[in-house]
Amino acid sequence: MGYATRNSLDFFHSNLIHTREKPRIIDSKKVALRVATTFLGVRLECAQCHKHPNDRWSQGDFFGFAMTFAHTHIAGVDPKLKAAKVNLSGVHVQPTPVETFVDPETQQPLSARLLGGANIVVKDDVDPRKELWQWMTSKDNPYFARALVNRVWAFYLGRGLIEPADSQAAANPATHPDVLDELARDFIEHKFDLRRLHRRILTTLAYQRDWRTNATNAKDERHYSHRLLRRLDAEQAVDAIAQVTGTPVRFSKRFGTPREGIKAAELALSRMGGDDAYVLQIFGRPLRVQNCDCERSGAASLSQTLYLFNDEKLLGKIHDPKGRLKNLVDAMADDRRLVEELYLWTLTRYPTPTEIDRSLKHVRLAGSRLEGYQDVMWSLLNRHDFVVNH
Amino acid sequence: MLKISRRNLLKLGGAGLAGLTLPTLLHAQAQNRRATRTKNVIFIWQQGGPPHQDMWDMKPDCASENRSEFSPIATALPGYRICELMPRLARLVQRMTILRGVNHHIPDHNPGSMYMLGSGNPPNPTIFHPTWSAVVKRETESRPGIPTAVAIPSEPSEGPNSGFLGAAWQSFATQADPNDRDFRVRALAMPRDIDLARFERRRQLLDDTSRCFDELTERPDVLRGLDRFHQDAYSIIQSPATRRAFDVEQEPTTVRDRYGRNKLGQRLMLARRLVEAGVRFVTISEPVGWDTHEANFRRLRENLPVVDLAVSTLIEDLRDRGLWTTR
């Protein structure tokens, strides 16, 4: 597939409609849906065709919001440039929209409109997208700060205060509105300081709870009475395996050579080749073709288990003669300390005396000391407490 | 609105899939194995919904502005006519049960898909009903070494997957596409340098030490899934028959060609191999989108011949092997 025909967010600007009748434009409706979900945590899909069944949005709200993006021309010459005799084609904003939507109830053409708010008067030097951004980041905006706060909360706690995390709606209230309000207020007050937001969430008692349950909270999944167990995210799994085995992540050069030592979590591209791209796929990394946080899957699957059990490439990482295990086995003569080291490096805790004895017994009976430790590392990677964040 | 009512399931295998009869059937089968013949399902999900007025139910007498561009042709059943682009299927209609009343009134893609995939239950904001494949996997006895349900290449992402049943009841996804030259389902075989004895020792070490979450009284879904997949993985790895079933290179070239060398054809060919090997439910996510609001007839001219060849070949191939039953 050519660059221009790939349909994913990283190739977003090439996602054009071009037919003989229409000028080349970005589909304003799609942009509206994506901006609403990503930055406002509001799902407008339903309001495209009818009044939203469990929220306040009418079709007029949706199409007015879509008009905010309809003034962006991605081809042709900006009239201001043309007046200055600079005949350079490119992205520019014009008071005349590229496409116009009418209110389905009144059949009147709609002007650009903030979501649930005032119309934007588009003139020369007024870019409606900028107006939108100023509205989003204004002190009283009901969506933007709450959407971001809720998403960061969901990332760390495994469940949004509003759940699903990208679905703020009249019929989907927060479980703990006071917490959400306070975090959002503080986030706005500190000029959307993400570092501060992360720190505030990470230092809550709710985040720091133990995964162990007692008789009163074993069934709880929504009140943060204990930590929810979650499988590592795709990127975390790939990076953790690379770190444990001391082998680099492997992605192909299809879209440029990734920097040496790069982590999967740092890679922005959604389409990658190479062996670890397969691992990202089976662990549910989104392809970024859907406009939904739900595109990322955290479910366990047989493909994941087979990979960790038995995949040649995974075993190759454990057995790599330049990998961490071989180095450790060569460098450390003290078996007890070596087992401790492997546990610390893989599960970030010391082994129990039983675990040490069981591992040492295994190594004694193995074909060779190296083989024995390869098996120990294999068993560590295949344990539930490795792949499940707890 | 129009689009959703066109949503249709192409149903193969006659397992009583439409309606709520499946668990009843499986239950009856479990109670009285000798009375009920074992049945398997190959389920083809055509995302977007193929337009039945251009395929199975041409309505040739309706007004010309609403009528299909295509002409109906005679089939093996006197009086029943289907689209001219499906001549091979036309010769096989007497072997099918064609349901023309499958319908819903949900005016949105995602809930519509949830409904059609969610084992006949309307979508509901508080509960995800499982797919057919998950219900079958849950309700049938599993056979060692053979996955009960397989999805090629994966379960439709717009569906509920195993829903409230939990991750353990998901289909096994091949991940890769059997039409690719280097198709291979990874990690099915024991690696060369690990013999069975060593594998067993490893497994014992893992079982003896992996006790971290034992103290939980409520095992959450992620752990129940992992428990199940560990068991499945052990038995699949030790089954050469399962490995052979996924090895499409073992299929004669002439047979592969008959299905059509395209994604749908090769997926159906693999589905047949899997059913032969004992897989009970195969889900095919069809590679071609059927959301044909735009350029409907042009796209059908491309899509229908592929479907006609692949599905008719599947029916004939299953029949030749004694796997096709209509009652």
Chai-1 contact restraints between the chains, C-beta under 6 A:
chainA,res_idxA,chainB,res_idxB,connection_type,confidence,min_distance_angstrom,max_distance_angstrom,comment,restraint_id
A,A218,B,T217,contact,1.0,0.0,6.0,A-B,restraint_1
A,A218,B,E218,contact,1.0,0.0,6.0,A-B,restraint_2
A,K219,B,E218,contact,1.0,0.0,6.0,A-B,restraint_3
A,L229,B,P220,contact,1.0,0.0,6.0,A-B,restraint_4
A,L229,B,V222,contact,1.0,0.0,6.0,A-B,restraint_5
A,R231,B,V222,contact,1.0,0.0,6.0,A-B,restraint_6
A,A299,B,A167,contact,1.0,0.0,6.0,A-B,restraint_7
A,A300,B,A167,contact,1.0,0.0,6.0,A-B,restraint_8
A,A300,B,V222,contact,1.0,0.0,6.0,A-B,restraint_9
A,A300,B,G225,contact,1.0,0.0,6.0,A-B,restraint_10
A,A300,B,L226,contact,1.0,0.0,6.0,A-B,restraint_11
A,L302,B,F172,contact,1.0,0.0,6.0,A-B,restraint_12
A,L302,B,F229,contact,1.0,0.0,6.0,A-B,restraint_13
A,L302,B,D232,contact,1.0,0.0,6.0,A-B,restraint_14
A,S303,B,A173,contact,1.0,0.0,6.0,A-B,restraint_15
A,S303,B,Q175,contact,1.0,0.0,6.0,A-B,restraint_16
A,T305,B,F229,contact,1.0,0.0,6.0,A-B,restraint_17
A,T305,B,A233,contact,1.0,0.0,6.0,A-B,restraint_18
A,L306,B,A187,contact,1.0,0.0,6.0,A-B,restraint_19
A,L306,B,A233,contact,1.0,0.0,6.0,A-B,restraint_20
A,Y307,B,A187,contact,1.0,0.0,6.0,A-B,restraint_21
A,F309,B,A233,contact,1.0,0.0,6.0,A-B,restraint_22
A,N310,B,A187,contact,1.0,0.0,6.0,A-B,restraint_23
A,N310,B,I237,contact,1.0,0.0,6.0,A-B,restraint_24
A,D311,B,R186,contact,1.0,0.0,6.0,A-B,restraint_25
A,D311,B,A187,contact,1.0,0.0,6.0,A-B,restraint_26
A,E312,B,P191,contact,1.0,0.0,6.0,A-B,restraint_27
A,L315,B,P191,contact,1.0,0.0,6.0,A-B,restraint_28
A,E355,B,T209,contact,1.0,0.0,6.0,A-B,restraint_29
A,R358,B,D208,contact,1.0,0.0,6.0,A-B,restraint_30
A,R358,B,T209,contact,1.0,0.0,6.0,A-B,restraint_31
A,H362,B,L205,contact,1.0,0.0,6.0,A-B,restraint_32
A,D375,B,R202,contact,1.0,0.0,6.0,A-B,restraint_33
A,W378,B,R202,contact,1.0,0.0,6.0,A-B,restraint_34
A,S379,B,L205,contact,1.0,0.0,6.0,A-B,restraint_35
A,S379,B,L206,contact,1.0,0.0,6.0,A-B,restraint_36
A,N382,B,L206,contact,1.0,0.0,6.0,A-B,restraint_37
A,R383,B,S210,contact,1.0,0.0,6.0,A-B,restraint_38
A,H384,B,S210,contact,1.0,0.0,6.0,A-B,restraint_39
A,H384,B,F213,contact,1.0,0.0,6.0,A-B,restraint_40
A,H384,B,L226,contact,1.0,0.0,6.0,A-B,restraint_41
A,D385,B,C212,contact,1.0,0.0,6.0,A-B,restraint_42
A,V388,B,V222,contact,1.0,0.0,6.0,A-B,restraint_43
